[in-house]
Amino acid sequence: MENHPIYCVDCETPNDNDAFACRNCGKSFLRNESQHENSLREVSEQKTFRPVLCVFLGAGVILVCVTTFIVLRNSGLRAKLSECSSRHGINVCVYYDNYISTSDVAFDLQGVEEGVSVRRVDLVHLLFQFSQLLDKGSTKRLIIARSGQKFLYLGLTDMVELANEYTYGNPVWSFHHLPERLKTMSGKNAYPTWDGGWLGVMKEQSEDLNKFISDWVGKEFS
């Protein structure tokens, strides 16, 4: 019969089969066969458990680091949103759509706070106010989303023109021209561009604005 070394349960040091105590830590060994087998089993279980524990601990550390990175990375966008006067009652998440690049910013509608009266048009006010505060040097697209689902986007040039006109010029012009500047995520025009008499054009633009809001938020806003 092959003699197996005795592993100390405390320090896992291998010892001679006939040893009465660990040569490293001095722990006494029990000498009957069943106790010897139990000692070997305990050491084996410990050796199996420790790698598994390390894997779980490592995964937990990585998850915490990634979560912290995302929260800190998007904190500047959340600060800009908090400066917008139309934010009250509207739950919106703002974040970079890419873990590395800051070129795409998502404006992600989550819903309306319970018990707060919010008009449908308030969401567009908030969209323009937030757009005006974005860093125009790094932002290339403002992605409009709903509950994590990308819906449409505004390119940088259109976003800047609409936001500037809303802030410094004629807000009504920005409202009327928003739909025709919106793109689908594949890059196509989401709504038509109208021409003709100004009264007829304004009517069509107003209808497109209402359709855009309905397409985006449904009937949640009164």
N, C-alpha and C positions, 0 to 999 in steps of 0.2 A: 504493500500500500504506500502510495506516494505521500510524503509528509508536506503539508502546506504550512507556510509561515503564519504565525498569529499576528493579526493586525490589531493594534491598540485602538479601542473605540474612541478614546479622547484625542489622540494625536495622529492616528493612522500609520504609525511607524511599524514596519514589518519586524517581527521577532522570531527567534527560533521556536520550533514547534514545542520543545520541552521547557521553554522559559516560564518562570513563575511570575515575572513582572516585566513591564515594558522597559527596555533599555534606554528609552529617551525621557519618558516622564515619570517612570516608576510605578505606574498603575498595576495593581496585582491582577493576575489572570486566574479565572476559575478553571479547574483542570478536567472536569468531566466532559465527555464528548458532545453532549447536547448543548452545554454552555459554550463550548468552542464553536459549534456550528452557528449558534445564535449570534456570537460575536462577529463571525465572518459575515453573516447575513446583514447585521446592522451596518457594518462598514460598507458593504456593497450597496445597500439602499441609500446611504449617505452620498456615495460617489455618483449614484444615478440621479439623485434629487438635485444636487448642486448645479449641474449644467443646465437643467430645466429651469431652475430658479434664476440663473444668470440670464437666460434667454428672455424670460418674462420681465425681469428688472430692466434689461437693456431696451426692450420694446417700450416699456413705460417711460423711460427717460427720453427716448426719441419722440414719443407722442407729446410729452410735455414741452419739449424744445420746439417742435413744429407749431404747436398751439400758441405758445408764447410769441414765436416769430410772427405768426399771422396777426395776432392781436396787436402787437406793437407796430407792425408794418402798416396796418390800416388805421392806426389811431389818428394820424393827421387828417385823413379823409373824414372820419367821424367828427373831428373838431370843426372842420369846415361846415359840415351839415348842421352842427349845433348853432352856428352863427346865422342860419337862415330863418327869417321871420315866419315863414309859412310851414315850419316843421311840426308845429303842435297838432297832435291828434293823428299824425300820419307815421306809421312805422315803416321806415326804409333802412335797409342795410346798404352801406357804401363800402366798396372794397376793390382792390386791384384784381383783375380777372386772371392774372398770370403771377406765378410764384416768384418770377425773376424780373420781368419787365413791369414798368409802371405806365406803359402806353395806353392800356385799356382800363378804364374805370367803370365799374358796374354800379348802376343806380337801381337797386333791387327792392321793389315794393313788397312788403310783407302783409300789410293790412291796415286797418283803422283801429285806433284805441276805442274800447267800449265806452259808450256814454259821451263821446266827443262828437260834436257836429262838424263835419268836414264836407266842403263842397267839392265837386268833381274837378273844378278848375284850379283848386288849391294845389293839387298835385303838380300841375304844369307850372304854377308859380314856383313851387319848391324846386322843380327840375331846372328852371332858368336861374334861380338864385344860387343853387349849388354849382351850376355850370360856370357862372361868373367867377367863382372862387377857386376853380381848379387851376393847377399849374399848366399854363399853355405851352411851356417849353418841353414838357415831357408827355402830356396827354395827347393821344392821337384819336381816340374814340371814346365816346360816352355810351356805354351799353345800357339799354333800358330793359329791365328784367322784371319778372314776377315770381316770387317764391322760388328763386334759384334758377328759373327757366329764362334763358335769353330770348328777348322778343325782337327788339329793333336797336338801331344805334344811330348816333349823330357823329359825323366826321368832324375833325377839328375845325376846319374852315367854317362850316355851317354852325357849329356849336358856338364859336366865338362871335360870329355875326349876330346870331339870334340873342345870345346872352348880353352883348353890348347894347343892342337896340332895346332890349327889355329894361336894362339898367339905366341907360343914359338917354334914350330916345323915346320911341313910341312902343310901349308894351303890347298894344293891340296888334301892331304889325308883326311882332314876333309870334303871337298866338296864331295868327292867320297863316303864317308861312312855315310854321313848325312841321305840319304833316308832310308837305312836299319835300322837305329836307331829310326826312327819315328814310333809312335804308333797312332792308331786311338783312339778316345775318349773312346771306349769300351775296349781298352787295346791290340788290335790285331796289328800285324806287318802291317804297311801301304805299305811297298815295300819289295821285296824279298832280301835275302842275297845270293850273288853269290860266286861260287868257280870254280877252274880250272886254266887255263893259265892266267897269269897276264894281257895280252893284251885283251883277251876276257872279263875278269872280269871288267877291266877298261871301256871298251866300254859299257857294260851293266849298270855299275854304272853311267856313264855320261848320258845315256838315262833316267835312273831313276831320276837323278837330274833335268833334263829338264822337265820330266813329273811332278815331285813334284812342280816345280815353276809354270808350266802351270795350274796344279790343284788348286794351291793356288791363283794365281793372274790373270789367264786367259791371254788375249792378251793385257793387259794394258801396259806391259813393252816391249820395243823393244829389 
